[in-house]
Amino acid sequence: MPSLSCCLDVLRCFLTRRRHSRQQIGRVILLMLALIQVALPAQAARIALVIGNERYEKMPALRNPANDAADMAAKLQALGFKLVGDKAHQNQTAAQMKLLIRSLGQAAKSGDEALFYFAGHGLSGDNDNYLIPVDDREIQAREDLPEFAVSARSVLSRLEDRGGGVNVLILDACRNNRLPGKRDGSRGLSRMAAPVGSFIAYAASEGQTADDGSGRNGLFTGTLLQLMDEPGLRIDDLMGRVLQIVTTKAPDQHPMWEAKLTQPYYLKPAESAPSVGPVNSGSAPPAAVAAAPAPVPASSTASSASTASASTNAPAASPALEEIAYKGRFFSVRVTGVRFQKGQQRGRTVVVSAELTSTSSKEIRLIPEGKNYSISGQTEIGELFGFYRDSGTNTVSIKDSYNGILLQPGQSILITWQLHSASAVLGRRLSMRSKFSLKDTENNQHLEAPIVLHNLPLPQESADTPPDGLIPQPAEPVFGNQHFRVRVTAVRALKGGRNIVVAGDVTSTARGYIWLVPVRTNHSMSAQTELGEEFGDNDVSITDSYYGVLLEPGQTTSVTWLLHSSDEVTGSRLSMTSSFFVKELDGRDRIETPISFSNLRLR
């Protein structure tokens, strides 16, 4: 294939050798223009198929899918998508839907962006989700779905056949309907595994239904339409915003999504979208500080917390210390300093100092807990404090700390933490947690008051030493669901490639407080390379990992996986799965939620 410079060289040579007629020159220029057009890289096309069904022959009619489809089509066209059939398709039969899906697969070429949107009735059954066409008379039982409905997996299969590219499915199809008979379809849609390069968004979580809305649009689609115009907003962060708004208006509807994108994706890219974007937008965000209030009080004031993430290639901007603070029901904490222990320019001990002020209207006794599982910390590249035997014990210093200190309303005290690492600290950001016991002396009530601080800036030398074994990733791998989002910030290969460290940020996407507890057994935490090399005796560290970390909506903490191989790892790509228990404070059940990453680069 000729390059652009090659084409220009040929034209220059032709014009300088001898005189030519205007006709000859014109022909050569036309030829060169054609060659240049071929030589220039083709820009990925954006192709979309939009369907909205509401007038069903058998199932209840719906109010908004036709409007949802029309408005979504107009929005996508404004964002540069070419629509299949140049319009939204409303009230389609099964045969019409299958033909349109085939047209989408034919129109989207390798490297293109393909988006499929459906609003209408949907049912899950036989490990698949089915989109219901308007000619639904023959759908009598679950067994009829494969023949008379449209498989959502078939859409993914069509798009996978074309090779590389981004595939986005948006399914506003979780209506409250069931099939008659003993073997009925499940209420709502179920989660599907997203192939690599795909993003699947659902209007509601498994077993839930979507609000059809009282206005022109359904609640999910209407919220999505409002946010799609924001430039530089990554699609996973867009869904996080949608989740927060929808759950505020409809507490029983939690939009969810499944992401296996190999690079950041924007429905509306910023004018200069970064190659590795931050959590909240396409421009550099403010740094974050996250603090968890005591788990008791439903009436506690939830402090607002923004989230931030560091790229494996370029760290996020550090906050000013005066911005790092936590305000809870009983006390507030303001970080006043972060330094290495004296004599350590790039040392093993980090000292964090802060001012703690009572915000209670009553006298309280505050007792810090000084054990390693009560004081923990880690950097964005997976360096752990107090985790290894030879790293030392993390400590907290406060006046009369073992018996506690009495605080009057408004009284302030100074507090200092010392966090110890087994080796020189090379990370740029520190996440830490410290647990306190608190006693209301008037009511003799004992409470737990954990503090989580995220993104504390560590002092930097003028010439930083590259972190040991750090492997840059082409993009930040992200996993998200209705409870939390995990973003990988670093992958490191240590000890000749036998130990792999995967570090990440965990951000709550739930609408209320949740306890997040990693499952620490090997069958719940597994990894292997593309060559079949497996890892055992794996471990995971998260703030207060044995008892769980309390996260408020939008709050971020850090997690690190330690993967061990009995031999040197020769594979170049790592896939891993890890399970977490999630418990909502206002819910009864603990939910086991597996997360998975594939194709993490090891070379």
C-alpha positions as CSV (number, residue, x, y, z in Angstrom):
1,M,0.0,0.0,0.0
2,P,1.7,3.3,-1.0
3,S,2.3,5.8,1.8
4,L,1.5,9.5,1.7
5,S,5.1,10.5,1.5
6,C,5.8,8.0,-1.3
7,C,2.9,9.5,-3.4
8,L,4.3,13.1,-2.9
9,D,7.8,12.0,-3.9
10,V,6.5,10.5,-7.2
11,L,4.6,13.7,-8.0
12,R,7.7,15.8,-7.2
13,C,9.9,13.7,-9.4
14,F,7.5,13.9,-12.3
15,L,7.2,17.7,-12.2
16,T,10.9,18.3,-12.0
17,R,12.2,16.1,-14.8
18,R,10.9,17.9,-17.9
19,R,8.1,20.0,-19.2
20,H,4.6,18.4,-19.4
21,S,1.3,19.4,-21.0
22,R,-1.5,20.5,-18.8
23,Q,-3.4,17.4,-19.7
24,Q,-0.5,15.1,-18.5
25,I,-0.1,17.1,-15.3
26,G,-3.9,16.9,-14.7
27,R,-3.9,13.1,-15.2
28,V,-1.0,12.6,-12.8
29,I,-2.5,14.8,-10.2
30,L,-5.8,12.9,-10.3
31,L,-3.8,9.7,-10.1
32,M,-1.9,11.0,-7.1
33,L,-5.1,12.1,-5.3
34,A,-6.5,8.7,-5.8
35,L,-3.4,7.0,-4.4
36,I,-3.3,9.5,-1.4
37,Q,-6.9,8.6,-0.6
38,V,-6.0,5.0,-0.5
39,A,-2.9,5.7,1.5
40,L,-4.6,7.7,4.2
41,P,-5.9,5.5,7.1
42,A,-9.7,4.9,6.9
43,Q,-11.6,6.4,9.8
44,A,-13.8,4.0,11.8
45,A,-17.5,4.4,10.8
46,R,-20.3,4.6,13.4
47,I,-23.2,2.4,12.5
48,A,-26.4,2.1,14.6
49,L,-29.6,0.1,14.5
50,V,-32.5,1.5,16.6
51,I,-35.8,-0.5,17.2
52,G,-38.8,0.4,19.4
53,N,-41.8,-1.9,19.8
54,E,-44.9,-0.9,21.7
55,R,-48.0,-2.2,19.9
56,Y,-48.0,-5.9,20.6
57,E,-50.7,-8.4,19.4
58,K,-50.7,-10.3,22.7
59,M,-48.6,-8.7,25.4
60,P,-49.6,-5.4,27.0
61,A,-49.0,-2.3,24.9
62,L,-46.3,0.0,26.1
63,R,-46.4,3.7,26.3
64,N,-42.9,5.0,25.2
65,P,-40.7,2.7,23.1
66,A,-41.6,4.3,19.8
67,N,-40.7,7.8,21.2
68,D,-37.6,6.3,22.8
69,A,-36.5,4.9,19.5
70,A,-37.2,8.1,17.6
71,D,-35.4,10.3,20.1
72,M,-32.5,7.8,20.4
73,A,-32.1,7.7,16.6
74,A,-32.0,11.5,16.4
75,K,-29.4,11.7,19.2
76,L,-27.2,9.1,17.5
77,Q,-27.3,10.8,14.2
78,A,-26.2,14.0,15.9
79,L,-23.3,12.1,17.3
80,G,-22.2,10.9,13.9
81,F,-23.8,7.5,13.7
82,K,-25.3,6.3,10.4
83,L,-28.6,4.6,11.0
84,V,-29.5,1.3,9.3
85,G,-32.4,2.2,7.0
86,D,-31.6,5.9,7.8
87,K,-34.3,6.0,10.5
88,A,-35.6,4.4,13.7
89,H,-37.6,1.2,13.2
90,Q,-40.9,1.0,15.2
91,N,-43.2,-1.9,15.8
92,Q,-41.2,-4.6,14.0
93,T,-42.2,-8.2,13.5
94,A,-39.7,-11.0,14.2
95,A,-38.8,-11.4,10.5
96,Q,-38.3,-7.6,10.1
97,M,-36.1,-7.5,13.2
98,K,-33.9,-10.4,12.0
99,L,-33.4,-8.8,8.6
100,L,-32.4,-5.5,10.2
101,I,-29.9,-7.2,12.5
102,R,-28.4,-8.9,9.4
103,S,-28.2,-5.5,7.7
104,L,-26.4,-4.1,10.8
105,G,-23.8,-6.9,10.6
106,Q,-23.3,-6.3,6.9
107,A,-22.9,-2.6,7.3
108,A,-20.4,-2.6,10.1
109,K,-16.9,-3.5,8.9
110,S,-13.8,-4.5,10.9
111,G,-12.8,-1.6,13.2
112,D,-16.1,0.2,13.0
113,E,-18.3,1.2,16.0
114,A,-21.6,-0.7,16.0
115,L,-24.5,0.2,18.3
116,F,-27.8,-1.7,18.7
117,Y,-30.6,-0.1,20.7
118,F,-33.9,-1.9,21.5
119,A,-36.9,-0.7,23.6
120,G,-39.9,-3.0,24.2
121,H,-40.7,-6.2,25.9
122,G,-37.9,-8.6,26.7
123,L,-37.7,-12.0,28.5
124,S,-34.8,-14.2,29.7
125,G,-34.8,-17.9,29.2
126,D,-32.4,-20.8,28.3
127,N,-29.3,-18.8,29.1
128,D,-30.2,-16.0,26.7
129,N,-32.2,-12.8,26.5
130,Y,-35.0,-12.5,24.0
131,L,-36.4,-9.3,22.4
132,I,-40.1,-9.6,21.7
133,P,-41.4,-8.7,18.3
134,V,-44.9,-7.2,17.9
135,D,-46.2,-10.4,16.3
136,D,-46.0,-12.3,19.6
137,R,-49.1,-14.5,19.3
138,E,-47.2,-17.7,19.0
139,I,-45.1,-17.1,22.1
140,Q,-47.0,-19.3,24.5
141,A,-44.2,-20.6,26.8
142,R,-40.5,-20.3,27.3
143,E,-39.8,-23.0,24.7
144,D,-41.3,-20.8,22.0
145,L,-38.8,-17.9,22.6
146,P,-35.9,-19.2,20.4
147,E,-38.3,-19.7,17.4
148,F,-40.6,-16.7,17.7
149,A,-38.6,-14.1,19.5
150,V,-35.2,-12.5,18.7
151,S,-32.1,-13.6,20.5
152,A,-29.9,-10.8,21.9
153,R,-26.9,-13.1,21.6
154,S,-27.6,-13.3,17.9
155,V,-26.9,-9.5,17.7
156,L,-23.6,-10.0,19.4
157,S,-22.8,-13.0,17.1
158,R,-23.5,-10.9,14.0
159,L,-21.2,-8.1,15.2
160,E,-18.4,-10.5,16.4
161,D,-18.2,-12.1,12.9
162,R,-16.8,-8.9,11.4
163,G,-13.6,-9.0,13.5
164,G,-12.3,-6.0,15.5
165,G,-14.3,-2.9,16.5
166,V,-16.5,-1.7,19.3
167,N,-19.9,-3.3,19.9
168,V,-22.5,-1.5,22.1
169,L,-25.9,-3.0,23.0
170,I,-28.4,-0.9,24.9
171,L,-31.5,-2.9,26.0
172,D,-34.4,-1.0,27.5
173,A,-36.4,-4.2,27.6
174,C,-36.9,-5.2,31.2
175,R,-40.7,-4.8,31.3
176,N,-42.9,-6.5,33.9
177,N,-44.3,-9.4,32.0
178,R,-44.2,-13.2,32.2
179,L,-45.3,-16.0,30.0
180,P,-48.2,-18.1,31.1
181,G,-47.7,-21.7,32.3
182,K,-45.4,-23.5,34.6
183,R,-42.2,-22.9,32.6
184,D,-42.4,-19.2,32.1
185,G,-39.7,-16.7,31.1
186,S,-38.0,-14.9,33.9
187,R,-39.0,-11.5,35.0
188,G,-36.8,-8.9,33.3
189,L,-33.5,-9.7,31.5
190,S,-30.5,-11.6,32.8
191,R,-26.8,-10.7,32.6
192,M,-25.0,-11.9,29.5
193,A,-21.2,-12.3,29.2
194,A,-19.9,-9.5,27.0
195,P,-17.4,-10.6,24.3
196,V,-14.1,-8.8,24.2
197,G,-14.6,-5.3,22.6
198,S,-18.3,-5.2,23.7
199,F,-20.4,-3.1,26.1
200,I,-23.9,-4.2,27.1
201,A,-26.2,-1.8,29.0
202,Y,-29.5,-2.9,30.6
203,A,-32.3,-0.7,31.9
204,A,-32.6,-2.7,35.1
205,S,-30.8,-5.4,37.0
206,E,-31.6,-9.1,36.9
207,G,-35.1,-9.8,38.2
208,Q,-36.1,-6.1,38.1
209,T,-38.3,-4.2,35.7
210,A,-37.9,-0.9,34.0
211,D,-40.2,2.1,34.6
212,D,-42.0,2.9,31.4
213,G,-42.1,6.5,32.3
214,S,-44.9,9.0,32.6
215,G,-43.6,11.5,30.0
216,R,-42.4,11.1,26.5
217,N,-39.6,8.7,27.3
218,G,-39.0,5.8,29.6
219,L,-37.0,6.6,32.7
220,F,-33.8,4.8,31.6
221,T,-33.8,6.0,28.0
222,G,-34.8,9.5,29.0
223,T,-31.9,9.8,31.5
224,L,-29.5,8.3,28.9
225,L,-30.6,10.9,26.3
226,Q,-30.0,13.7,28.7
227,L,-26.4,12.6,29.4
228,M,-25.2,11.5,26.0
229,D,-24.3,15.0,24.9
230,E,-21.6,15.5,27.5
231,P,-18.2,15.4,25.6
232,G,-15.4,13.2,26.9
233,L,-17.6,11.1,29.2
234,R,-16.6,7.4,29.0
235,I,-19.4,5.1,28.4
236,D,-18.9,3.2,31.7
237,D,-18.9,6.5,33.6
238,L,-22.0,7.6,31.6
239,M,-23.8,4.5,32.9
240,G,-22.7,5.3,36.4
241,R,-24.4,8.7,36.1
242,V,-27.5,7.0,34.7
243,L,-27.5,4.6,37.6
244,Q,-27.4,7.3,40.2
245,I,-30.2,9.4,38.6
246,V,-32.5,6.4,37.9
247,T,-32.2,4.9,41.4
248,T,-33.0,8.2,42.9
249,K,-36.2,8.4,41.0
250,A,-37.1,4.6,41.0
251,P,-35.4,2.9,44.0
252,D,-36.3,-0.6,42.7
253,Q,-34.7,-0.1,39.3
254,H,-30.9,-0.4,39.1
255,P,-29.5,-0.1,35.6
256,M,-26.5,-2.5,35.1
257,W,-23.9,-3.0,32.4
258,E,-21.2,-5.5,31.3
259,A,-18.0,-4.1,29.8
260,K,-15.1,-5.8,28.1
261,L,-13.7,-2.9,26.2
262,T,-10.1,-2.9,25.2
263,Q,-9.8,0.9,25.2
264,P,-11.8,3.8,26.5
265,Y,-15.0,4.5,24.5
266,Y,-16.9,7.7,24.2
267,L,-20.3,8.2,22.6
268,K,-19.3,11.9,22.3
269,P,-15.5,12.1,22.3
270,A,-13.9,15.3,23.7
271,E,-12.1,17.5,21.1
272,S,-8.9,15.9,22.2
273,A,-10.0,12.7,24.0
274,P,-7.1,11.1,26.0
275,S,-5.8,7.7,25.1
276,V,-6.3,6.6,28.7
277,G,-9.2,8.5,30.3
278,P,-10.0,9.2,33.9
279,V,-13.0,7.9,35.8
280,N,-15.4,10.8,35.6
281,S,-14.6,12.6,32.3
282,G,-12.3,12.9,29.4
283,S,-10.3,15.8,30.9
284,A,-8.1,15.6,34.0
285,P,-10.4,15.3,37.0
286,P,-10.0,16.7,40.5
287,A,-8.4,14.1,42.8
288,A,-10.5,12.2,45.2
289,V,-10.7,11.7,48.8
290,A,-13.1,9.1,50.1
291,A,-14.2,8.6,53.7
292,A,-16.6,6.0,55.0
293,P,-18.9,7.1,57.8
294,A,-19.8,4.8,60.7
295,P,-22.0,2.0,59.5
296,V,-24.8,2.6,62.0
297,P,-26.5,5.8,61.3
298,A,-29.1,5.9,58.6
299,S,-29.3,9.6,59.5
300,S,-25.5,10.2,59.0
301,T,-24.7,12.9,56.6
302,A,-23.1,11.3,53.5
303,S,-20.1,13.4,52.4
304,S,-19.9,13.8,48.6
305,A,-16.8,12.1,47.1
306,S,-15.5,12.3,43.5
307,T,-13.5,9.5,42.1
308,A,-10.2,9.5,40.3
309,S,-7.9,6.9,38.7
310,A,-4.3,6.8,37.7
311,S,-3.1,5.5,34.4
312,T,-0.3,3.0,34.2
313,N,1.5,5.5,32.0
314,A,0.7,8.9,33.6
315,P,-0.5,9.4,37.2
316,A,-3.5,11.5,38.1
317,A,-3.0,14.9,39.4
318,S,-2.5,14.9,43.2
319,P,-4.8,17.0,45.4
320,A,-3.7,19.8,47.6
321,L,-3.6,18.6,51.2
322,E,-6.2,21.1,52.3
323,E,-8.7,19.4,50.0
324,I,-8.2,16.0,51.7
325,A,-10.8,15.9,54.5
326,Y,-13.6,13.7,55.9
327,K,-16.6,15.0,57.6
328,G,-18.8,12.4,59.5
329,R,-21.5,12.4,62.1
330,F,-19.2,12.5,65.1
331,F,-15.9,14.0,63.9
332,S,-14.1,15.5,60.9
333,V,-10.6,14.7,59.8
334,R,-8.3,17.1,57.8
335,V,-5.0,15.8,56.5
336,T,-2.2,18.2,57.3
337,G,0.9,16.3,55.9
338,V,2.1,13.2,54.0
339,R,5.8,12.5,54.1
340,F,8.4,9.7,54.2
341,Q,10.0,9.0,57.6
342,K,13.0,11.3,58.2
343,G,16.1,10.1,56.5
344,Q,14.1,8.2,53.8
345,Q,13.9,10.1,50.5
346,R,12.2,7.2,48.9
347,G,11.6,5.1,52.0
348,R,9.7,2.2,53.4
349,T,7.6,4.2,56.0
350,V,5.0,6.8,55.1
351,V,3.8,9.2,57.8
352,V,0.3,10.7,57.5
353,S,-0.7,13.5,59.9
354,A,-4.1,15.0,60.4
355,E,-6.3,17.1,62.7
356,L,-9.4,15.4,64.1
357,T,-12.2,17.6,65.3
358,S,-15.4,16.5,67.2
359,T,-18.6,17.5,65.4
360,S,-20.8,15.8,67.9
361,S,-23.1,17.8,70.2
362,K,-22.2,15.5,73.1
363,E,-19.0,14.3,74.8
364,I,-17.5,11.3,73.0
365,R,-14.6,8.9,73.7
366,L,-12.5,8.0,70.7
367,I,-10.3,4.9,70.7
368,P,-8.1,4.1,67.6
369,E,-7.4,0.5,66.9
370,G,-3.7,-0.2,66.3
371,K,-3.7,-3.7,64.6
372,N,-2.6,-4.2,61.0
373,Y,-6.0,-5.3,59.9
374,S,-7.4,-2.1,61.4
375,I,-4.9,0.2,59.7
376,S,-4.1,-0.7,56.1
377,G,-2.7,1.0,53.0
378,Q,-1.6,0.5,49.5
379,T,-0.4,2.5,46.5
380,E,-1.9,2.6,43.0
381,I,0.8,0.1,41.8
382,G,0.0,-2.5,44.4
383,E,2.5,-1.8,47.1
384,L,1.1,-2.9,50.4
385,F,1.7,-1.6,53.9
386,G,1.7,-3.8,57.0
387,F,0.8,-6.8,54.8
388,Y,4.1,-8.8,54.8
389,R,5.8,-10.1,57.9
390,D,9.0,-8.1,57.2
391,S,7.2,-4.9,56.5
392,G,6.4,-4.0,60.1
393,T,3.2,-3.1,61.9
394,N,1.2,-0.1,61.0
395,T,0.6,2.3,63.9
396,V,-1.6,5.2,64.9
397,S,-0.6,7.8,67.5
398,I,-3.1,9.8,69.4
399,K,-3.0,11.1,73.0
400,D,-4.0,8.4,75.5
401,S,-4.7,6.2,72.5
402,Y,-5.1,2.9,74.3
403,N,-7.7,4.1,76.8
404,G,-9.2,6.6,74.4
405,I,-9.5,10.3,74.5
406,L,-12.5,12.3,75.7
407,L,-13.5,15.0,73.2
408,Q,-15.8,17.9,74.0
409,P,-18.0,19.3,71.1
410,G,-15.7,21.3,68.8
411,Q,-12.5,20.1,70.4
412,S,-9.5,19.2,68.1
413,I,-6.6,16.8,68.5
414,L,-3.6,15.8,66.3
415,I,-3.3,12.3,65.0
416,T,-0.5,10.5,63.2
417,W,-0.3,7.2,61.2
418,Q,2.9,5.3,60.3
419,L,2.4,2.9,57.4
420,H,5.3,0.4,56.8
421,S,6.2,-1.2,53.5
422,A,8.6,-4.2,53.0
423,S,10.5,-2.3,50.3
424,A,11.1,1.2,49.0
425,V,7.8,2.9,48.0
426,L,7.7,3.9,44.3
427,G,4.0,4.6,43.9
428,R,2.5,8.2,43.6
429,R,-0.8,7.7,45.4
430,L,-1.7,6.2,48.7
431,S,-5.1,4.8,49.8
432,M,-5.5,4.0,53.5
433,R,-8.0,3.0,56.1
434,S,-8.0,3.3,59.9
435,K,-10.7,2.0,62.2
436,F,-11.8,3.7,65.4
437,S,-14.1,2.7,68.2
438,L,-16.3,5.5,69.4
439,K,-18.4,5.7,72.6
440,D,-21.2,8.1,73.2
441,T,-20.6,8.7,76.9
442,E,-24.1,10.0,77.5
443,N,-25.9,7.0,76.0
444,N,-23.1,4.5,76.6
445,Q,-23.3,3.5,73.0
446,H,-20.3,1.9,71.2
447,L,-19.9,2.5,67.5
448,E,-17.4,1.7,64.8
449,A,-16.0,4.7,62.8
450,P,-13.8,3.7,59.9
451,I,-12.0,6.4,57.9
452,V,-11.0,5.7,54.3
453,L,-8.7,8.2,52.5
454,H,-8.1,7.7,48.8
455,N,-5.5,9.4,46.5
456,L,-3.2,10.9,49.1
457,P,-0.2,12.4,47.2
458,L,3.2,10.8,48.1
459,P,6.3,13.0,47.9
460,Q,8.2,12.7,44.6
461,E,11.9,12.9,43.9
462,S,13.1,15.0,41.0
463,A,14.1,11.8,39.1
464,D,11.7,9.0,39.9
465,T,12.8,5.4,39.8
466,P,10.6,3.3,37.5
467,P,8.5,0.9,39.5
468,D,9.9,-2.6,39.5
469,G,8.3,-4.8,36.8
470,L,5.6,-2.3,35.8
471,I,3.9,-3.4,32.5
472,P,2.1,-0.6,30.7
473,Q,-1.4,-1.5,29.5
474,P,-2.8,-0.3,26.1
475,A,-5.8,1.0,28.1
476,E,-7.2,0.8,31.6
477,P,-9.3,-2.4,31.8
478,V,-12.6,-1.7,33.5
479,F,-15.3,-4.0,35.0
480,G,-18.6,-2.6,36.1
481,N,-21.9,-3.7,37.6
482,Q,-24.8,-2.2,39.6
483,H,-22.8,-2.4,42.8
484,F,-19.3,-1.3,42.0
485,R,-16.8,-0.6,39.3
486,V,-13.2,-1.8,39.2
487,R,-10.5,-0.1,37.1
488,V,-7.0,-1.7,36.8
489,T,-4.3,0.9,37.5
490,A,-1.2,-1.3,37.3
491,V,0.1,-4.7,36.4
492,R,3.6,-5.7,37.7
493,A,5.7,-8.9,37.1
494,L,8.0,-9.7,40.1
495,K,10.6,-12.3,41.0
496,G,11.5,-13.3,37.5
497,G,7.8,-13.3,36.3
498,R,6.6,-15.8,38.9
499,N,4.6,-13.3,40.9
500,I,2.0,-11.0,39.2
501,V,0.6,-8.0,41.0
502,V,-2.6,-6.5,39.7
503,A,-3.7,-3.2,41.3
504,G,-6.9,-1.3,40.8
505,D,-9.4,1.2,42.2
506,V,-12.9,0.1,43.4
507,T,-15.7,2.7,43.2
508,S,-19.2,2.1,44.5
509,T,-22.0,2.5,42.0
510,A,-24.7,1.4,44.4
511,R,-27.4,3.8,45.5
512,G,-26.8,3.2,49.2
513,Y,-24.0,2.1,51.5
514,I,-22.5,-1.3,50.8
515,W,-20.1,-3.7,52.5
516,L,-17.6,-5.1,50.1
517,V,-15.7,-8.2,51.1
518,P,-13.3,-10.1,48.8
519,V,-13.5,-13.9,48.8
520,R,-10.1,-15.2,49.5
521,T,-10.2,-18.9,48.4
522,N,-8.3,-20.1,45.3
523,H,-11.5,-21.3,43.5
524,S,-13.0,-17.8,43.9
525,M,-9.8,-16.1,42.7
526,S,-8.1,-17.7,39.7
527,A,-5.9,-16.7,36.8
528,Q,-4.1,-18.1,33.9
529,T,-2.2,-17.1,30.7
530,E,-3.1,-17.8,27.1
531,L,-0.6,-20.7,27.3
532,G,-2.5,-22.4,30.1
533,E,-0.1,-21.4,32.9
534,E,-2.1,-21.2,36.2
535,F,-1.6,-19.4,39.5
536,G,-2.2,-20.7,43.0
537,D,-2.0,-19.6,46.6
538,N,-3.5,-16.3,45.3
539,D,-4.3,-13.4,47.7
540,V,-6.3,-10.2,47.5
541,S,-5.9,-7.1,49.7
542,I,-8.5,-4.5,50.1
543,T,-8.8,-2.1,53.0
544,D,-9.8,-4.2,56.0
545,S,-10.1,-7.2,53.7
546,Y,-11.2,-9.8,56.2
547,Y,-14.1,-7.8,57.5
548,G,-15.0,-5.8,54.5
549,V,-14.9,-2.1,53.6
550,L,-17.9,0.1,53.9
551,L,-18.4,2.3,50.8
552,E,-20.9,5.1,50.3
553,P,-22.2,5.9,46.8
554,G,-19.4,7.1,44.6
555,Q,-16.7,6.4,47.1
556,T,-13.4,4.8,45.9
557,T,-10.9,2.5,47.6
558,S,-8.1,0.4,46.3
559,V,-7.6,-3.4,45.8
560,T,-4.5,-5.5,45.0
561,W,-4.3,-9.1,43.8
562,L,-1.2,-11.2,44.3
563,L,-0.9,-14.1,41.9
564,H,1.7,-16.8,42.4
565,S,3.1,-19.2,39.8
566,S,5.4,-22.2,40.7
567,D,7.5,-21.5,37.6
568,E,8.5,-18.5,35.4
569,V,5.5,-17.2,33.5
570,T,6.2,-17.1,29.7
571,G,2.7,-16.1,28.5
572,S,2.0,-12.6,27.3
573,R,-1.7,-12.2,28.3
574,L,-3.4,-12.8,31.6
575,S,-7.0,-13.5,32.3
576,M,-8.3,-13.5,35.9
577,T,-11.5,-13.8,38.0
578,S,-12.1,-12.8,41.5
579,S,-15.3,-12.9,43.6
580,F,-16.6,-10.4,46.1
581,F,-19.4,-10.5,48.6
582,V,-21.6,-7.4,48.4
583,K,-24.1,-6.5,51.1
584,E,-26.4,-3.5,51.0
585,L,-26.9,-2.1,54.5
586,D,-30.6,-1.8,53.8
587,G,-30.8,-5.3,52.3
588,R,-30.9,-8.8,53.8
589,D,-28.7,-10.9,51.5
590,R,-25.0,-11.1,50.7
591,I,-24.6,-11.3,46.9
592,E,-21.5,-13.0,45.5
593,T,-20.3,-11.0,42.5
594,P,-17.5,-12.3,40.4
595,I,-15.4,-9.9,38.4
596,S,-13.2,-10.8,35.4
597,F,-10.5,-9.3,33.3
598,S,-9.0,-10.8,30.2
599,N,-6.0,-10.0,28.0
600,L,-4.0,-8.1,30.7
601,R,-0.6,-7.5,29.1
602,L,2.3,-9.3,30.7
603,R,5.0,-8.4,28.1
